[in-house]
Amino acid sequence: MNQSADLRFDDRVAIVTGAGRGLGRAHALLLAKLGAKVVVNDFGGSKEGEGTDTGPANEVVAEIVAAGGEAVADTSDIGVEANCHALVERAVAQFGRIDIIVNNAGISRWATFPEADADNLERTLDVHLRGTWHTTRAAWPYMEAQGYGRIITTTSTGMLGLADNLAYATAKGALIGFTRSLAVAAAPKGILVNCIAPNAITRPSLSATKPNIVTATPANPALLQAMETGLVSPMVAFLAHESCPVNGEILVAGANRFSRWFLGITPGWLSDGSPSLEEIADHWEEINDQDGYYVPESLNDWSSRFMAHLRG
């Protein structure tokens, strides 16, 4: 791998969605500081995805330009497919290529089940899942033609269980499947696809209906400082760099800690060919025993392991 002094993005072009505030702003500022030309996308809505404001995206661009970088603003809503294609075309028209997509944009509509209705689900999927899908798809032909690309999706540890924001957790879980599957197709083309799970205080992470880290810890400024969005961005930049060594992975970042989040499968119990309900109950501990678990790289890798006993 290159030495740290070489970890720059000169002549690279990046799109960062949802970059007018919070995590996206921090990602855009860092990439620009390291030499990337950045398209700052943000339609400036509320954390629920309502309203518009061109100010945030343009303010970030002004900040980048004032620091000597290059950036342009895009204030379209990526919850609309046509806007995703226009966003990528804007980047190519302005800077001549597209190397990096940081799919960061998101909204949050807190609601419990079953009060979380169809509109709650669809608007959340529009921004998180469909926005990522369509923006990545629009950039794909350019990356494929140049034999290079870095795509970053944004999931959340909320996927582990977030009862009062089910649509958000559902969208974030779907993005893991998207990332893992696209990574398999991407690798032979010189494109890497990885996922970031941020741990930071952002507008979507705040609930109007329950205590949160901001209101619950007013006397702990050190904790609040550790949850700053900028502490996530170095991992995003690493995944966006040409020297990134991984593909299809999920990395967790924030609060000064960085880790890998993986999907593991236990060796399980192998029946004699006629399993019964009672045998499942009898072997439950063996089925769940984590000793010897493995981390499959792909569907084919999993199937070859899971059904190894059928070969020969």
N, C-alpha and C positions, 0 to 999 in steps of 0.2 A: 504494500500500500504506500501511497505517497506520504512524504513527511508533512507535518501540520502546516509548514510554511507554504506548501503548494496547494492547500485546500481552498482554492478560490473558484470563482465562477465567471471569470473574464470571457467575454464573447458568448456566454450562455444566456438564453432567454427563458424567463419563468413567468407563469401565470399563477397567482395566488388568489383563490376565491375567498370571499368574506374577509377581505384584507383591510377594511376600513377601521376596524377596532380589534381589540383583544388579541387572540392567538394569531389571526391572519396578519394583522398589522405587524406584530413582532416578527413573524416569518418573513414578510416582505422587506422589512427594514434590514434584517440580517443578511438576506440574500443580496440585496442591493449594496450593502456595505462591503460584501465580499466580491463585488464586481458584476453581478448579474444585472441584466436589463429586465425590469419587472413590470408586468401588467397587473395593476392593483384593481381587482374586481370587488365591488360592494355596492348594492343598491340602497344601502342606508336605512333599511327598515328596522322595526323594533325587534326585540328578541323573539317575539311571537311571529315574525315575518310579515308585519303589517306596516303600511306607509312606505315612503321613500325619502331619501335625503342624499343629494349628491356631495354633500360636504365631506363626510368621512374619507371616501376614496381619494378625493382631490387633495385633502389635507395630508394624507400619507404620501402622495406623489410629491407635493410641495416639500415635505420633509426630506424625502430622498434626493430630490434635485438640489435642495439647499446644501446637502452634505456632499454634493459632487457626483451623485449617481444618476442613472437614467431610468425613467419610469413614465408610464401613462396610466390614466384612470379609465376604468370601464364601470359604469354604474347600472348595468343591466341585471335583471333578476335571473339567476341561473336555474330557477325552478321552471323556466320555460325553455324547451329544447332549442328553439331557433336562436335564443340568446346565447346559448352555449357555443353553437357553431359560429355566431358572430364574434364572440369573445376570442376564439382561437384565430379567426381570420384577422381580427384587429391586431393581435400579437404578431402574426406573420407579415401583415402589411406594414406595421410600424418598425419591426426589428429584423425581418427577413427569415425567421425560423422560430421554432418552438422546441425547447429542450426539456423543460420541467413543468409539470402540472402539480401544484399543491392544492388538493381538493379539501378545503377547510371550511367552506361556508356551511352554516347550520342555523336552525331555529329551534325553539323549545316551547312547546305548548303543554304545560303541566295539566294533567287530568288523570283521575283514577278510572279504573275499569268498572262498569261499562259506560261511564260518562264520556270517555274518550271516543268520540264519534268518527264517522267517515271523513269529515272535513279535517279533523285533527290528524288522522292518519295520513290522508292524501297530501296535505300541505307539507307535513314533515317529510314524507317520502320524496316529494317533489324537490326539495332543497338538498337533503342529505344524500339520498340514493340516486334519484334521476339526474340531479345536477352533476354528481360525480360521473355517472354513466355517460351522459351526453357530452360533457366537456372532454372527458378522456377519449371518447369515440371520435370527436371532432379533431382532436390532436393526433390520433393514432396514425393516419396516413402519412403525415409529415414526419413523425418519428420513425415509422417503418422505412420510408424512403431514404432517410439520412442514416439509418442503422444505429440510432441512438435515441434514448429517452429515459427520463426518470419520472415516475408517476407515484404520488403519495396520496393515500386516502386517509381519512380521519375516522377512527372508531372511538369507542368510549368504554371505560370499565363499567359504565352504567348497564352494558349488555349483560353483566354478571347478575343483574337483578335490580330493577328500578321500578317499583310498583306504581309510583304516581307519575310516571312519564313513560308509559308503555310504548307509544309511537316512536319516541326518540330511541329507546333501547332496541326496538325492532329494526329501525333503520340502520343503527350502528352495527347490529349483528349481521344484517344483510351485506354490509360493506366488507366484512371479513370474508364472506363467501366470494364476493366480487374480486377482492384482492388476490385471494389464493388461486382462483381459477384463471384470472387474467395473467397472473405471473407465469403460469405454465405456458401459455401461448406467447408471452412476451420474450422469454429468455432467448430463444434462437434469433430474435430480431435485434438484439442489443438493447432491449428495453427492460428496465427493472421496475417492479411494482411492489411497493411496501406500504405498510399501514402504521400510523402513529396513534397511540392512545394517550392523549394529554392528561396531565394532572395539574390543573390550574383553575383559578377563579376566573370565570368568564360570564358574560350575560346569560347564555343558555343554561349554565350550571346552577343558576340561582332560582329558587322556587318562591313564589309568592304565598305558598300555602304551608310551608314548614320552615323550621329554623335552618339556617345555612351557616357556612363557615364564617361569613362576614359578620352576621349579626350575633352569632354564638360566641365569637372570640374577639370582641373589640379591644380587649386588654392584652392581646398577644400579637404585637406588630411583627415579631420575628416569623410567626407562622404565616401571616398574610404576605410578608415579603417572599417567603419560600414558595408561595403559590402564584407568584407572578408569571404571566404568560411568556415572558422572554426566556425563562428557564427551560421551556420546551423546545424552543427554536433551534438550538444547536443540534439536536437529534434530527429534526426535520432537514436541516442543511446537510447533515451527514448522509441521510438517505437520498438526498437530491444530488449529491456529488458524483462525479464520474468514477471515483474510487470506491463507491459503495460496494461492499462484498456480498450482500444478501439480496434475496428475491423471494417475495411471497411471505415475508415475516411481519410480525406485529411487535412494535417496540413501544414500551411505556416510558414516558418522560415527564418529569416535573418534580417540584419540591426538592431539587438537587439530587434526585435519584433517577437512574436510567436502567431499564431491565427489558428482558425478552419475555413476551407472553406467547406461550405455545399451546397447541392442542395435542394432548397426549391420550393414548389408548392403552388400557391394561391388557396383559396377555389373556386374561379371562379363563373361563372353564371350557373344556372341550368335552362334549357329551359322546356317548357311544353310538350315536346315530338315531336314537329315538327319544329325544328329550321330553320330559313331562313337566307340568307345572310344579309338582312336588320336588323334582330334581333342581329346578331353578331356585326354589326356596332353600333347598339343602345346600346348594353351592353358591349362595349369594355372596358370602364373604370372599370366596375365590374369584368370583366375577369382578368384584370391586377392589381386589388387592392391587395396590399400585406398584408393588415390587416388579421390576422388569418392564415397566411401561415403555412405550416407544412413541416417537414423534414423527408421524408420516409426512413425507415431503409432498405427496400428491395422492390423488385417488388411486392411481396405479400402484404406488408404493404401499398404501394401506391394504389394497385388495390382495397383493402378493403375500403380505404378512398374515392377514386375517384368514386366508384360505390356503396357507402353505401346506396344511395337512392333507389337502386334496390332490397335491401333485405327487406323481410317482406311485 
